[in-house]
Amino acid sequence: MNLNHIKSFLAVTQTLNFTNAAKQLGVPQSTISRQINDLEQQLEVKLFFRTKRDVQLTEEGRTFLPYAQEILNAAKKGAYAVKQLHDGARGRLSIATIPTIDSFLTDCLHTFGERYPDIVIDITYVSCSNNIMEDTEHAYDFHFHYLDMLPDNDEFETYITHMEQLNLVVPKEHPLARQEKLDTSLLHHEKFILVSEEENPILYMEAMNYCRIHRFTPHVINHFNDIKSVLLCVSAGLGITILPLLPSQFNMLSSSSIHVIPLDDLDVSIPCAVAWRKSLLNPAAMLFREILKEKITPLQTL
């Protein structure tokens, strides 16, 4: 019995289809069939009922399943430990995040760095348009993303970290910048510059919903795939936009050519969250998970 036998068995139990299991593992179907046959011969039992149209676990297969998963998890944990030792560090933490999320993550990383200075931290910024957990298996330990872009199933543990409030962003000398209270009727004829729907579908949808609630269709003159380009055009007086700006960005923009107007007449915000697989294998990730749970209040739990 080897790990390939175990991987093939688990793939078939997940898909209940030898062809799909082969695609999942990137091997020929004949390899899956041979490895299942070898495993059944070694165990001297049938693990699957197989017909031309159907594959089902036998009672023996269902009994063996949790042990097979335990074997694979133990092998993965061993591989993690060896890699960390080879890297010359106590461990490595891998995090994927979208560009708009920084305050909560920054706080967590600060605490983590103080407690575990010898653990290497990898941060990867990813597109807001992707469900990053579906791109590659176990590529990251933690995923900071919009809540609606994270998977909703029992494999993951998910917590809301904060709400991103939307704001109207206009040029510094724009007439709207001088209003004490925003008159939304004046937005009907403004030129809008937005982050593209392809890049950030959640933000685009929320911006369009805000306009719809106020009974107008925005005159969108351009879309960009990044916030910096949108802000550059707004600062040049080419139009206005709707964006979630964090406190650090407010400070950065306060003395610039941009004026920020919070959209607080309605609950216009985007829930942001962190998610990780319940079956965490990385010891460094387990330490980071404890810090996350310290900083997340019970009201933020899903």
Backbone as CSV, one residue per row, in Angstrom:
resi,resn,N_x,N_y,N_z,CA_x,CA_y,CA_z,C_x,C_y,C_z
1,MET,0.855,-1.192,0.000,0.000,0.000,0.000,0.895,1.247,0.000
2,ASN,0.628,2.186,-0.933,1.395,3.428,-0.970,0.448,4.620,-1.086
3,LEU,1.023,5.821,-1.091,0.199,7.029,-1.102,-0.608,7.168,-2.389
4,ASN,-0.094,6.680,-3.498,-0.860,6.745,-4.742,-2.133,5.908,-4.659
5,HIS,-2.023,4.748,-3.983,-3.220,3.931,-3.768,-4.252,4.717,-2.953
6,ILE,-3.769,5.369,-1.903,-4.667,6.125,-1.019,-5.297,7.302,-1.769
7,LYS,-4.487,8.033,-2.539,-5.006,9.187,-3.290,-6.058,8.750,-4.306
8,SER,-5.805,7.632,-4.970,-6.773,7.141,-5.946,-8.076,6.731,-5.262
9,PHE,-7.952,6.053,-4.137,-9.146,5.634,-3.389,-9.969,6.853,-2.970
10,LEU,-9.312,7.873,-2.419,-10.031,9.056,-1.949,-10.650,9.826,-3.113
11,ALA,-9.956,9.884,-4.238,-10.498,10.587,-5.407,-11.761,9.906,-5.911
12,VAL,-11.769,8.579,-5.913,-12.965,7.854,-6.369,-14.109,8.024,-5.364
13,THR,-13.787,8.055,-4.073,-14.856,8.245,-3.084,-15.483,9.631,-3.216
14,GLN,-14.685,10.617,-3.627,-15.202,11.979,-3.783,-16.054,12.135,-5.032
15,THR,-15.652,11.475,-6.110,-16.324,11.660,-7.404,-17.303,10.547,-7.738
16,LEU,-17.084,9.355,-7.127,-17.860,8.150,-7.470,-17.873,7.933,-8.977
17,ASN,-16.710,8.203,-9.575,-16.562,8.055,-11.019,-15.073,7.912,-11.312
18,PHE,-14.679,6.813,-11.945,-13.263,6.555,-12.187,-12.674,7.557,-13.186
19,THR,-13.464,7.948,-14.182,-12.976,8.911,-15.167,-12.713,10.264,-14.525
20,ASN,-13.659,10.729,-13.704,-13.499,12.022,-13.040,-12.376,11.984,-12.007
21,ALA,-12.212,10.847,-11.349,-11.114,10.710,-10.391,-9.769,10.811,-11.100
22,ALA,-9.691,10.213,-12.289,-8.455,10.291,-13.069,-8.155,11.736,-13.480
23,LYS,-9.199,12.476,-13.901,-9.013,13.879,-14.263,-8.564,14.701,-13.063
24,GLN,-9.141,14.407,-11.898,-8.798,15.144,-10.686,-7.333,14.976,-10.325
25,LEU,-6.809,13.768,-10.524,-5.417,13.483,-10.173,-4.465,13.673,-11.346
26,GLY,-5.004,13.894,-12.536,-4.158,14.105,-13.708,-3.429,12.855,-14.165
27,VAL,-4.104,11.707,-14.088,-3.516,10.431,-14.511,-4.510,9.708,-15.420
28,PRO,-4.058,8.707,-16.177,-4.988,7.930,-17.008,-5.983,7.150,-16.147
29,GLN,-7.156,6.896,-16.694,-8.164,6.130,-15.958,-7.651,4.734,-15.636
30,SER,-6.850,4.164,-16.536,-6.315,2.818,-16.299,-5.453,2.781,-15.038
31,THR,-4.771,3.897,-14.744,-3.949,3.967,-13.528,-4.823,3.912,-12.286
32,ILE,-5.936,4.644,-12.312,-6.860,4.621,-11.179,-7.398,3.212,-10.976
33,SER,-7.840,2.585,-12.048,-8.397,1.226,-11.943,-7.365,0.253,-11.393
34,ARG,-6.127,0.358,-11.883,-5.085,-0.563,-11.421,-4.783,-0.359,-9.947
35,GLN,-4.715,0.898,-9.515,-4.380,1.166,-8.118,-5.504,0.742,-7.171
36,ILE,-6.740,0.913,-7.594,-7.863,0.446,-6.771,-7.847,-1.076,-6.679
37,ASN,-7.596,-1.725,-7.805,-7.515,-3.202,-7.805,-6.390,-3.686,-6.886
38,ASP,-5.219,-3.012,-6.981,-4.088,-3.398,-6.126,-4.443,-3.229,-4.651
39,LEU,-5.115,-2.119,-4.325,-5.477,-1.852,-2.934,-6.489,-2.884,-2.431
40,GLU,-7.445,-3.233,-3.263,-8.440,-4.229,-2.868,-7.791,-5.594,-2.660
41,GLN,-6.795,-5.918,-3.490,-6.107,-7.201,-3.323,-5.305,-7.226,-2.025
42,GLN,-4.659,-6.072,-1.708,-3.874,-6.020,-0.472,-4.769,-6.113,0.765
43,LEU,-5.932,-5.469,0.700,-6.852,-5.495,1.835,-7.734,-6.736,1.838
44,GLU,-7.779,-7.420,0.679,-8.573,-8.641,0.500,-10.061,-8.374,0.702
45,VAL,-10.508,-7.197,0.234,-11.935,-6.849,0.281,-12.261,-6.040,-0.969
46,LYS,-13.549,-5.915,-1.262,-14.012,-5.019,-2.304,-14.331,-3.667,-1.671
47,LEU,-13.764,-2.609,-2.226,-13.994,-1.266,-1.691,-15.134,-0.543,-2.404
48,PHE,-15.430,-0.970,-3.634,-16.474,-0.313,-4.423,-17.355,-1.356,-5.117
49,PHE,-18.660,-1.038,-5.214,-19.548,-1.735,-6.129,-19.433,-1.005,-7.464
50,ARG,-19.091,-1.718,-8.520,-18.880,-1.080,-9.814,-19.759,-1.703,-10.887
51,THR,-20.486,-0.850,-11.605,-21.202,-1.254,-12.813,-20.787,-0.280,-13.915
52,LYS,-21.339,-0.460,-15.094,-21.005,0.450,-16.198,-21.539,1.858,-15.944
53,ARG,-22.570,1.981,-15.121,-23.190,3.292,-14.907,-23.036,3.830,-13.495
54,ASP,-22.523,3.020,-12.584,-22.596,3.424,-11.185,-21.377,2.929,-10.408
55,VAL,-20.929,3.761,-9.453,-19.858,3.395,-8.525,-20.310,3.773,-7.127
56,GLN,-20.284,2.817,-6.196,-20.687,3.088,-4.824,-19.708,2.417,-3.867
57,LEU,-19.513,3.037,-2.712,-18.662,2.432,-1.691,-19.348,1.211,-1.080
58,THR,-18.567,0.171,-0.845,-19.064,-0.965,-0.075,-18.997,-0.620,1.419
59,GLU,-19.523,-1.488,2.244,-19.423,-1.255,3.689,-17.960,-1.241,4.127
60,GLU,-17.157,-2.129,3.503,-15.726,-2.154,3.801,-15.060,-0.847,3.354
61,GLY,-15.496,-0.307,2.217,-14.947,0.947,1.722,-15.259,2.109,2.654
62,ARG,-16.499,2.135,3.144,-16.883,3.199,4.077,-16.089,3.092,5.385
63,THR,-15.798,1.883,5.806,-15.018,1.683,7.036,-13.578,2.146,6.844
64,PHE,-13.032,1.889,5.649,-11.632,2.233,5.380,-11.444,3.734,5.140
65,LEU,-12.495,4.442,4.737,-12.391,5.840,4.304,-11.723,6.756,5.337
66,PRO,-12.174,6.818,6.595,-11.524,7.743,7.537,-10.059,7.413,7.798
67,TYR,-9.709,6.139,7.730,-8.311,5.759,7.937,-7.453,6.187,6.744
68,ALA,-8.022,6.090,5.552,-7.297,6.529,4.359,-7.036,8.035,4.415
69,GLN,-8.052,8.787,4.861,-7.887,10.231,4.982,-6.832,10.567,6.030
70,GLU,-6.820,9.796,7.105,-5.829,10.012,8.169,-4.420,9.732,7.671
71,ILE,-4.274,8.692,6.851,-2.960,8.362,6.289,-2.454,9.509,5.409
72,LEU,-3.338,10.031,4.542,-2.936,11.110,3.637,-2.608,12.384,4.415
73,ASN,-3.427,12.706,5.426,-3.164,13.893,6.232,-1.836,13.789,6.975
74,ALA,-1.539,12.608,7.484,-0.271,12.413,8.195,0.908,12.615,7.255
75,ALA,0.777,12.116,6.018,1.848,12.299,5.033,2.039,13.778,4.702
76,LYS,0.924,14.509,4.568,1.018,15.938,4.268,1.668,16.703,5.417
77,LYS,1.299,16.357,6.646,1.902,17.020,7.796,3.404,16.761,7.837
78,GLY,3.797,15.530,7.527,5.219,15.217,7.485,5.949,16.021,6.425
79,ALA,5.314,16.178,5.259,5.926,16.954,4.175,6.080,18.419,4.575
80,TYR,5.054,18.973,5.248,5.146,20.347,5.748,6.322,20.498,6.698
81,ALA,6.446,19.578,7.645,7.503,19.669,8.655,8.886,19.611,8.018
82,VAL,9.062,18.718,7.056,10.350,18.580,6.377,10.680,19.844,5.589
83,LYS,9.678,20.402,4.891,9.911,21.611,4.101,10.292,22.783,5.001
84,GLN,9.620,22.908,6.128,9.929,24.006,7.044,11.347,23.880,7.590
85,LEU,11.752,22.661,7.920,13.112,22.432,8.407,14.128,22.779,7.326
86,HIS,13.840,22.373,6.098,14.731,22.662,4.971,14.839,24.158,4.717
87,ASP,13.739,24.887,4.925,13.732,26.336,4.700,14.488,27.106,5.776
88,GLY,14.879,26.426,6.832,15.647,27.086,7.874,14.822,27.991,8.766
89,ALA,13.528,27.789,8.800,12.651,28.611,9.631,11.755,27.707,10.458
90,ARG,11.104,28.316,11.443,10.175,27.549,12.272,8.903,27.211,11.513
91,GLY,8.712,27.849,10.397,7.522,27.581,9.621,7.284,28.642,8.564
92,ARG,6.233,28.438,7.799,5.888,29.370,6.724,4.366,29.505,6.682
93,LEU,3.895,30.740,6.609,2.475,31.045,6.556,2.164,31.679,5.210
94,SER,1.124,31.186,4.534,0.777,31.681,3.204,-0.630,32.265,3.221
95,ILE,-0.742,33.541,2.793,-2.015,34.259,2.850,-2.318,34.880,1.489
96,ALA,-3.564,34.723,1.044,-4.057,35.392,-0.161,-5.055,36.457,0.256
97,THR,-4.962,37.643,-0.341,-5.873,38.721,0.009,-6.147,39.593,-1.199
98,ILE,-7.310,40.226,-1.205,-7.609,41.185,-2.266,-7.052,42.545,-1.860
99,PRO,-6.756,43.427,-2.828,-6.057,44.683,-2.517,-6.781,45.622,-1.576
100,THR,-8.105,45.565,-1.477,-8.825,46.551,-0.676,-8.836,46.230,0.814
101,ILE,-8.417,45.047,1.199,-8.482,44.645,2.604,-7.102,44.797,3.234
102,ASP,-6.975,45.658,4.267,-5.663,45.753,4.886,-5.683,45.964,6.396
103,SER,-6.661,46.674,6.948,-6.604,47.054,8.356,-6.667,45.854,9.303
104,PHE,-7.661,44.982,9.125,-7.786,43.824,9.997,-6.600,42.883,9.814
105,LEU,-6.227,42.629,8.566,-5.107,41.732,8.287,-3.814,42.307,8.848
106,THR,-3.610,43.623,8.714,-2.410,44.255,9.247,-2.297,44.048,10.752
107,ASP,-3.406,44.197,11.448,-3.426,44.015,12.898,-3.053,42.585,13.270
108,CYS,-3.630,41.619,12.545,-3.324,40.211,12.825,-1.857,39.888,12.550
109,LEU,-1.338,40.399,11.451,0.063,40.129,11.099,1.018,40.761,12.106
110,HIS,0.657,41.936,12.600,1.504,42.599,13.601,1.623,41.737,14.856
111,THR,0.494,41.231,15.342,0.505,40.370,16.528,1.258,39.082,16.262
112,PHE,1.015,38.501,15.093,1.680,37.243,14.741,3.195,37.426,14.670
113,GLY,3.626,38.533,14.053,5.059,38.790,13.929,5.738,38.989,15.267
114,GLU,5.035,39.594,16.221,5.601,39.786,17.558,5.743,38.464,18.291
115,ARG,4.765,37.587,18.129,4.785,36.320,18.867,5.690,35.278,18.203
116,TYR,5.726,35.280,16.892,6.452,34.226,16.173,7.368,34.857,15.115
117,PRO,8.423,35.525,15.540,9.282,36.257,14.596,10.059,35.367,13.629
118,ASP,10.179,34.086,13.925,10.963,33.197,13.065,10.133,32.510,11.979
119,ILE,8.847,32.792,11.948,7.995,32.168,10.931,7.896,33.098,9.720
120,VAL,8.169,32.554,8.555,8.122,33.320,7.304,6.670,33.511,6.880
121,ILE,6.322,34.736,6.440,4.954,35.043,6.013,4.958,35.421,4.540
122,ASP,4.165,34.727,3.752,3.997,35.036,2.326,2.624,35.663,2.120
123,ILE,2.584,36.848,1.483,1.336,37.531,1.168,1.191,37.610,-0.345
124,THR,0.055,37.187,-0.872,-0.218,37.264,-2.302,-1.498,38.051,-2.531
125,TYR,-1.408,39.127,-3.321,-2.602,39.872,-3.694,-3.234,39.206,-4.908
126,VAL,-4.525,38.967,-4.825,-5.232,38.258,-5.891,-6.366,39.123,-6.410
127,SER,-6.867,38.772,-7.573,-7.961,39.520,-8.186,-9.234,39.383,-7.371
128,CYS,-9.997,40.468,-7.296,-11.280,40.435,-6.578,-12.318,39.605,-7.315
129,SER,-12.040,39.245,-8.562,-13.043,38.555,-9.375,-13.032,37.046,-9.186
130,ASN,-11.984,36.513,-8.563,-11.838,35.068,-8.505,-12.229,34.499,-7.157
131,ASN,-12.853,33.305,-7.195,-12.977,32.499,-5.991,-11.641,31.790,-5.838
132,ILE,-10.740,32.410,-5.065,-9.356,31.965,-5.046,-9.181,30.551,-4.531
133,MET,-10.137,30.036,-3.793,-10.009,28.690,-3.273,-10.204,27.633,-4.352
134,GLU,-10.764,28.018,-5.478,-10.996,27.051,-6.539,-9.860,27.032,-7.555
135,ASP,-8.936,28.002,-7.450,-7.877,28.109,-8.446,-6.869,26.981,-8.337
136,THR,-6.457,26.688,-7.107,-5.442,25.669,-6.910,-5.591,25.065,-5.523
137,GLU,-5.467,23.773,-5.415,-5.737,23.095,-4.154,-4.708,23.445,-3.092
138,HIS,-5.180,23.955,-1.961,-4.344,24.226,-0.796,-3.163,25.141,-1.123
139,ALA,-3.346,26.107,-2.047,-2.262,27.016,-2.386,-1.968,27.981,-1.251
140,TYR,-2.994,28.340,-0.480,-2.839,29.306,0.606,-3.450,28.749,1.885
141,ASP,-2.886,29.176,3.010,-3.442,28.760,4.300,-4.710,29.536,4.631
142,PHE,-4.712,30.855,4.321,-5.847,31.711,4.654,-6.213,32.583,3.460
143,HIS,-7.494,32.886,3.371,-8.022,33.669,2.255,-8.833,34.837,2.810
144,PHE,-8.361,36.060,2.562,-9.091,37.268,2.941,-9.762,37.805,1.684
145,HIS,-11.095,37.875,1.718,-11.826,38.183,0.492,-13.194,38.749,0.863
146,TYR,-13.924,39.211,-0.160,-15.325,39.551,0.068,-16.075,38.276,0.446
147,LEU,-17.001,38.409,1.379,-17.725,37.243,1.874,-18.404,36.473,0.751
148,ASP,-19.010,37.189,-0.198,-19.760,36.525,-1.266,-18.870,35.760,-2.237
149,MET,-17.554,35.975,-2.174,-16.641,35.275,-3.075,-15.977,34.077,-2.401
150,LEU,-16.319,33.818,-1.153,-15.756,32.677,-0.442,-16.732,31.501,-0.476
151,PRO,-16.246,30.269,-0.491,-17.136,29.105,-0.575,-17.977,28.941,0.681
152,ASP,-19.188,28.493,0.490,-20.118,28.275,1.598,-20.383,26.778,1.718
153,ASN,-19.458,26.091,2.365,-19.659,24.659,2.581,-18.926,24.229,3.842
154,ASP,-19.127,22.986,4.239,-18.629,22.491,5.515,-17.122,22.278,5.533
155,GLU,-16.467,22.397,4.388,-15.018,22.175,4.356,-14.255,23.362,4.935
156,PHE,-14.911,24.530,4.946,-14.218,25.754,5.343,-14.821,26.370,6.597
157,GLU,-13.960,27.055,7.345,-14.394,27.865,8.471,-14.276,29.320,8.036
158,THR,-15.338,30.096,8.201,-15.381,31.463,7.680,-15.856,32.429,8.758
159,TYR,-15.179,33.596,8.831,-15.544,34.630,9.794,-15.572,35.988,9.079
160,ILE,-16.562,36.792,9.396,-16.582,38.172,8.913,-15.544,38.967,9.696
161,THR,-14.696,39.710,8.986,-13.657,40.508,9.632,-14.086,41.962,9.820
162,HIS,-14.756,42.530,8.819,-15.199,43.917,8.906,-16.128,44.214,7.735
163,MET,-16.724,45.398,7.757,-17.572,45.864,6.663,-16.869,47.022,5.962
164,GLU,-16.788,46.962,4.644,-16.198,48.060,3.879,-17.309,49.022,3.459
165,GLN,-17.296,50.209,4.022,-18.296,51.216,3.701,-17.966,51.878,2.365
166,LEU,-18.977,52.075,1.537,-18.763,52.726,0.249,-18.808,54.242,0.391
167,ASN,-18.061,54.917,-0.473,-17.957,56.362,-0.452,-18.040,56.911,-1.868
168,LEU,-18.550,58.114,-1.980,-18.501,58.847,-3.236,-17.183,59.614,-3.244
169,VAL,-16.415,59.469,-4.304,-15.118,60.149,-4.427,-15.198,61.112,-5.601
170,VAL,-14.932,62.396,-5.322,-15.060,63.444,-6.341,-13.787,64.285,-6.358
171,PRO,-13.549,65.051,-7.433,-12.405,65.976,-7.438,-12.534,67.003,-6.316
172,LYS,-11.401,67.488,-5.822,-11.383,68.394,-4.668,-12.246,69.638,-4.882
173,GLU,-12.254,70.173,-6.107,-12.974,71.413,-6.396,-14.366,71.161,-6.963
174,HIS,-14.838,69.942,-6.922,-16.153,69.625,-7.465,-17.238,70.270,-6.596
175,PRO,-18.334,70.752,-7.186,-19.423,71.348,-6.393,-19.946,70.431,-5.293
176,LEU,-19.951,69.106,-5.534,-20.430,68.173,-4.513,-19.542,68.183,-3.270
177,ALA,-18.281,68.566,-3.436,-17.355,68.582,-2.302,-17.689,69.685,-1.310
178,ARG,-18.481,70.663,-1.732,-18.804,71.797,-0.863,-20.160,71.627,-0.163
179,GLN,-20.844,70.510,-0.448,-22.149,70.294,0.171,-21.991,69.711,1.571
180,GLU,-22.785,70.211,2.512,-22.793,69.641,3.861,-23.503,68.293,3.862
181,LYS,-24.560,68.178,3.075,-25.299,66.914,2.957,-25.462,66.606,1.478
182,LEU,-25.110,65.381,1.097,-25.125,65.000,-0.313,-26.541,65.020,-0.882
183,ASP,-26.715,65.755,-1.968,-27.979,65.769,-2.715,-27.829,64.765,-3.856
184,THR,-28.398,63.565,-3.676,-28.189,62.496,-4.656,-28.820,62.799,-6.011
185,SER,-29.774,63.736,-6.065,-30.377,64.077,-7.361,-29.349,64.701,-8.294
186,LEU,-28.269,65.268,-7.720,-27.227,65.895,-8.542,-26.310,64.859,-9.197
187,LEU,-26.436,63.613,-8.782,-25.584,62.558,-9.344,-26.082,62.065,-10.697
188,HIS,-27.322,62.368,-11.024,-27.956,61.797,-12.214,-27.219,62.144,-13.500
189,HIS,-26.578,63.308,-13.541,-25.942,63.763,-14.780,-24.414,63.795,-14.671
190,GLU,-23.887,63.191,-13.602,-22.432,63.147,-13.432,-21.813,62.037,-14.287
191,LYS,-20.538,62.212,-14.611,-19.778,61.180,-15.310,-19.120,60.274,-14.267
192,PHE,-19.357,58.971,-14.395,-18.812,58.006,-13.436,-17.651,57.230,-14.054
193,ILE,-16.654,56.982,-13.242,-15.524,56.117,-13.601,-15.479,55.015,-12.555
194,LEU,-15.628,53.766,-12.962,-15.782,52.661,-12.009,-14.711,51.592,-12.198
195,VAL,-14.469,50.836,-11.134,-13.693,49.607,-11.264,-14.541,48.623,-12.064
196,SER,-13.925,47.942,-13.026,-14.683,47.108,-13.959,-15.385,45.948,-13.256
197,GLU,-16.492,45.541,-13.842,-17.244,44.407,-13.306,-16.422,43.129,-13.364
198,GLU,-15.611,42.977,-14.402,-14.797,41.774,-14.551,-13.766,41.666,-13.430
199,GLU,-13.193,42.795,-13.036,-12.164,42.787,-12.002,-12.755,42.669,-10.605
200,ASN,-13.848,43.382,-10.346,-14.414,43.405,-9.003,-15.936,43.399,-9.091
201,PRO,-16.531,42.238,-9.353,-17.985,42.165,-9.552,-18.790,42.587,-8.328
202,ILE,-18.276,42.352,-7.122,-19.011,42.723,-5.919,-19.086,44.241,-5.785
203,LEU,-17.960,44.921,-5.925,-17.936,46.384,-5.835,-18.777,47.007,-6.939
204,TYR,-18.660,46.479,-8.155,-19.437,47.012,-9.280,-20.937,46.871,-9.007
205,MET,-21.343,45.720,-8.509,-22.756,45.476,-8.233,-23.272,46.421,-7.150
206,GLU,-22.469,46.637,-6.082,-22.894,47.513,-4.997,-22.998,48.957,-5.472
207,ALA,-22.068,49.395,-6.326,-22.129,50.759,-6.856,-23.373,50.943,-7.721
208,MET,-23.664,49.965,-8.556,-24.846,50.062,-9.414,-26.129,49.987,-8.581
209,ASN,-26.115,49.178,-7.524,-27.292,49.085,-6.651,-27.566,50.413,-5.962
210,TYR,-26.507,51.114,-5.555,-26.682,52.415,-4.914,-27.384,53.382,-5.872
211,CYS,-26.939,53.382,-7.106,-27.565,54.261,-8.103,-29.016,53.844,-8.352
212,ARG,-29.249,52.559,-8.403,-30.608,52.066,-8.656,-31.549,52.461,-7.523
213,ILE,-31.068,52.370,-6.295,-31.886,52.757,-5.147,-32.271,54.233,-5.222
214,HIS,-31.366,55.028,-5.773,-31.642,56.467,-5.895,-32.243,56.822,-7.257
215,ARG,-32.739,55.803,-7.930,-33.565,55.976,-9.129,-32.849,56.669,-10.295
216,PHE,-31.615,56.235,-10.557,-30.961,56.718,-11.768,-29.948,55.680,-12.243
217,THR,-29.668,55.727,-13.523,-28.645,54.879,-14.126,-27.400,55.730,-14.342
218,PRO,-26.272,55.355,-13.754,-25.089,56.206,-13.857,-24.562,56.292,-15.290
219,HIS,-24.071,57.468,-15.638,-23.440,57.681,-16.941,-21.969,57.302,-16.803
220,VAL,-21.661,56.031,-17.113,-20.309,55.501,-16.923,-19.489,55.757,-18.185
221,ILE,-18.434,56.551,-18.039,-17.619,56.901,-19.206,-16.389,56.011,-19.350
222,ASN,-16.031,55.301,-18.250,-14.852,54.432,-18.360,-14.815,53.447,-17.199
223,HIS,-14.151,52.304,-17.433,-13.912,51.288,-16.409,-12.410,51.006,-16.361
224,PHE,-11.917,50.710,-15.175,-10.524,50.307,-15.022,-10.449,49.070,-14.143
225,ASN,-9.349,48.328,-14.276,-9.180,47.103,-13.500,-8.483,47.323,-12.167
226,ASP,-8.133,48.576,-11.858,-7.491,48.838,-10.574,-7.952,50.174,-10.016
227,ILE,-7.964,50.262,-8.688,-8.453,51.458,-8.010,-7.556,52.659,-8.270
228,LYS,-6.247,52.440,-8.375,-5.326,53.558,-8.586,-5.644,54.312,-9.871
229,SER,-5.977,53.582,-10.929,-6.304,54.239,-12.196,-7.596,55.039,-12.081
230,VAL,-8.563,54.481,-11.355,-9.827,55.197,-11.143,-9.563,56.502,-10.393
231,LEU,-8.786,56.429,-9.306,-8.499,57.616,-8.501,-7.693,58.644,-9.285
232,LEU,-6.801,58.195,-10.142,-6.015,59.119,-10.963,-6.925,59.939,-11.870
233,CYS,-7.888,59.268,-12.494,-8.817,59.966,-13.382,-9.734,60.914,-12.617
234,VAL,-10.176,60.485,-11.428,-11.025,61.354,-10.619,-10.242,62.592,-10.179
235,SER,-9.008,62.407,-9.745,-8.188,63.542,-9.314,-7.903,64.504,-10.461
236,ALA,-7.937,63.998,-11.692,-7.724,64.846,-12.865,-9.000,65.552,-13.308
237,GLY,-10.103,65.283,-12.601,-11.356,65.949,-12.902,-12.147,65.325,-14.034
238,LEU,-11.845,64.062,-14.366,-12.511,63.414,-15.495,-13.860,62.813,-15.118
239,GLY,-14.130,62.665,-13.839,-15.395,62.086,-13.412,-15.380,61.828,-11.921
240,ILE,-16.404,61.114,-11.427,-16.498,60.744,-10.021,-16.615,59.234,-9.926
241,THR,-16.522,58.688,-8.707,-16.580,57.237,-8.566,-17.157,56.851,-7.215
242,ILE,-17.417,55.579,-7.047,-17.855,54.995,-5.776,-16.854,53.905,-5.402
243,LEU,-16.243,54.046,-4.222,-15.207,53.114,-3.802,-15.286,52.863,-2.298
244,PRO,-14.795,51.700,-1.859,-14.607,51.491,-0.417,-13.205,51.957,-0.034
245,LEU,-13.083,53.029,0.702,-11.786,53.538,1.105,-11.591,53.317,2.592
246,LEU,-10.453,52.743,2.956,-10.154,52.451,4.351,-9.588,53.690,5.031
247,PRO,-9.559,53.700,6.379,-9.045,54.870,7.096,-7.669,55.324,6.638
248,SER,-6.772,54.378,6.359,-5.434,54.754,5.903,-5.487,55.488,4.572
249,GLN,-6.444,55.104,3.719,-6.576,55.768,2.428,-7.204,57.147,2.575
250,PHE,-8.096,57.314,3.555,-8.647,58.638,3.827,-7.527,59.610,4.161
251,ASN,-6.591,59.172,5.039,-5.491,60.039,5.443,-4.590,60.380,4.269
252,MET,-4.359,59.391,3.421,-3.488,59.593,2.272,-4.081,60.600,1.296
253,LEU,-5.428,60.599,1.179,-6.084,61.435,0.192,-6.508,62.803,0.721
254,SER,-6.392,63.009,2.036,-6.957,64.212,2.624,-6.354,65.492,2.075
255,SER,-5.076,65.472,1.753,-4.431,66.683,1.258,-4.222,66.633,-0.258
256,SER,-4.855,65.684,-0.921,-4.682,65.536,-2.362,-5.776,66.289,-3.097
257,SER,-5.946,65.976,-4.353,-6.956,66.647,-5.181,-8.260,65.866,-5.224
258,ILE,-8.495,65.035,-4.211,-9.702,64.201,-4.161,-10.463,64.483,-2.868
259,HIS,-11.778,64.485,-2.963,-12.638,64.663,-1.788,-13.503,63.419,-1.632
260,VAL,-13.595,62.924,-0.395,-14.322,61.681,-0.111,-15.593,62.003,0.673
261,ILE,-16.721,61.486,0.180,-18.020,61.705,0.822,-18.587,60.348,1.230
262,PRO,-18.647,60.045,2.538,-19.219,58.759,2.967,-20.684,58.636,2.545
263,LEU,-21.056,57.497,2.038,-22.448,57.236,1.645,-23.152,56.596,2.836
264,ASP,-23.560,57.438,3.781,-24.127,56.919,5.014,-25.641,57.071,5.090
265,ASP,-26.279,57.473,3.960,-27.737,57.594,4.001,-28.409,56.235,3.921
266,LEU,-27.676,55.234,3.453,-28.167,53.857,3.384,-27.067,52.936,3.889
267,ASP,-27.423,51.705,4.160,-26.409,50.733,4.575,-25.688,50.228,3.333
268,VAL,-24.753,51.038,2.858,-24.020,50.695,1.638,-22.639,50.198,2.050
269,SER,-22.501,48.905,2.193,-21.236,48.343,2.633,-21.082,46.934,2.089
270,ILE,-19.835,46.466,2.101,-19.512,45.135,1.587,-18.903,44.313,2.725
271,PRO,-19.497,43.169,3.078,-18.905,42.346,4.135,-17.634,41.650,3.653
272,CYS,-16.584,41.766,4.446,-15.309,41.118,4.138,-15.062,40.011,5.155
273,ALA,-14.358,38.976,4.742,-14.225,37.805,5.608,-12.888,37.115,5.407
274,VAL,-12.583,36.221,6.320,-11.420,35.345,6.195,-11.919,33.907,6.265
275,ALA,-11.296,33.044,5.480,-11.701,31.631,5.468,-10.472,30.741,5.397
276,TRP,-10.609,29.555,5.969,-9.554,28.561,5.884,-10.183,27.188,5.950
277,ARG,-9.450,26.201,5.454,-9.948,24.834,5.517,-9.892,24.322,6.956
278,LYS,-10.940,23.630,7.366,-10.991,23.119,8.734,-9.868,22.119,8.989
279,SER,-9.450,21.418,7.952,-8.385,20.425,8.094,-7.024,21.078,7.870
280,LEU,-6.700,22.105,8.671,-5.403,22.775,8.544,-4.273,21.793,8.834
281,LEU,-3.255,21.804,7.976,-2.132,20.898,8.148,-0.878,21.637,8.624
282,ASN,-0.788,22.915,8.296,0.404,23.697,8.559,0.427,24.159,10.017
283,PRO,1.436,23.764,10.810,1.500,24.204,12.215,1.525,25.724,12.355
284,ALA,2.202,26.433,11.432,2.230,27.896,11.490,0.833,28.470,11.275
285,ALA,0.062,27.849,10.401,-1.304,28.305,10.149,-2.179,28.102,11.383
286,MET,-1.924,27.038,12.118,-2.697,26.802,13.337,-2.449,27.916,14.356
287,LEU,-1.221,28.410,14.416,-0.899,29.513,15.319,-1.596,30.795,14.876
288,PHE,-1.611,31.038,13.570,-2.264,32.238,13.051,-3.772,32.167,13.261
289,ARG,-4.330,30.977,13.149,-5.764,30.796,13.371,-6.151,31.218,14.787
290,GLU,-5.304,30.919,15.769,-5.603,31.304,17.144,-5.628,32.822,17.299
291,ILE,-4.742,33.510,16.604,-4.731,34.973,16.659,-5.989,35.534,16.001
292,LEU,-6.393,34.951,14.885,-7.620,35.389,14.234,-8.807,35.287,15.181
293,LYS,-8.914,34.178,15.865,-10.056,33.959,16.745,-10.021,34.893,17.955
294,GLU,-8.825,35.322,18.348,-8.717,36.303,19.436,-9.305,37.653,19.017
295,LYS,-9.123,37.999,17.744,-9.478,39.332,17.272,-10.855,39.420,16.649
296,ILE,-11.514,38.316,16.471,-12.846,38.305,15.885,-13.868,38.135,16.995
297,THR,-14.827,39.050,17.074,-15.849,38.979,18.110,-16.882,37.919,17.758
298,PRO,-17.620,37.404,18.750,-18.646,36.390,18.469,-19.682,36.842,17.443
299,LEU,-19.983,38.143,17.396,-20.973,38.639,16.448,-20.509,38.511,15.014
300,GLN,-19.194,38.336,14.827,-18.667,38.239,13.476,-18.599,36.798,12.986
301,THR,-18.970,35.847,13.823,-18.892,34.446,13.443,-20.056,34.069,12.557
302,LEU,-19.783,33.284,11.502,-20.838,32.804,10.620,-21.320,31.433,11.094
